[in-house]
Amino acid sequence: MSNAAAPTITWVGGLDGCCELIEQTLLPNRLEILEVEDQETMWDAIKRLAVRGAPAIGVAAAFGVVLGVRRSAATDEDAFQADVAATCDYLATSRPTAVNLFWALDRMRTHAVTLRGQGIVAMKQGLLDEAIAVMEQDRAICHKLGEIGSLLVQDGDGLMTHCNAGGLATAEYGTALAVMFEAHAQGKSITVFANETRPLLQGARLTTWELQRAGIDVTLICDNMAAQVMREGKVQRVFVGADRIARNGDAANKIGTYAIAVLAKEHRIPFYVVAPCSTIDLETPSGDEIPIEERPPEEVTEGFGSRTAPEGVKVYSPAFDVTPARFIAGVVTERGLITPVTEDEVVRVVTS
Ligand code: MRU
């Protein structure tokens, strides 16, 4: 988070310590810290969006692996590796779309293999060190994204964003919001339209909270107001995050993002995706192969307490959609700007 009252996610203490994270379901009304002591609580925190946003989910998963194996009773290294693998498989079932989850689990699994021969106590400590490295690298990468992305922002710009791709969605600073924090820090005058992001209101609850705290001029709009706001000439650029970017540049992000991209194209407004390379999945050829999470109907019919639809009504609730690469002016990564957004450019920048 920028102007952090608390880190979005961190580890406190040694191997016997715990993972602390902001309980995001309570924001903006209450800022509470959840202490996570075991892998089941971490799985649940990811599933119910206590910790959310692709990079933050990756960090949470890395800590989840530590929580899952730190008290492993394995007495030989093969049995310990099997515990690591079982914990990774379990955490991988929490949410399907953000590839950072699988990226972090693979990284932990691979790291465990490199620790072979050191003894189980050292392997446990080595996994904690690796999870902390995942978190610290994410912090550094987000600041880099801000630096690179802010070059695209001009003084006086009206910007739009969808969902929350801020410090709350990462270890710190954010992806799309890092661009705004950085532009603001450089003294550029910006105004941000934050789409509320039905059904769970990450834009209304989290993005406006973060931008307000950073002293950035932010205006909340309902999702269905975006076209009118663009038509009125109030938006010069759109910046969003991503949960998974396919090899051809198609980008999955929070449901509603695709509609914003189509609207942006119609209004000749450049639409940028901001994401670390860990969000780019070269194994997934196109957006058609990205698994889209479906969320429970209650999040649509009674998301925040009172019912807003009749009992028994059918609900369909995909949590993400895919914006085809042709709608994306550029993808800001820590390795530079991918533009045009083609398979060749994606591969070139990611492997550079
Ligand atoms: O369901 P959520 O809140 O985890 O969805 C989050 C998003 O869609 C973000 O835009 C994305 O993860 C990028 S976060 C830097």
Residues whose N, C-alpha, C, O or C-beta is under 5 A from the ligand:
A	BS01	MRU	R52 G53 A54 H162 C163 N164 A165 G166 A169 T175 Q202 G241 A242 D243 N253 K254
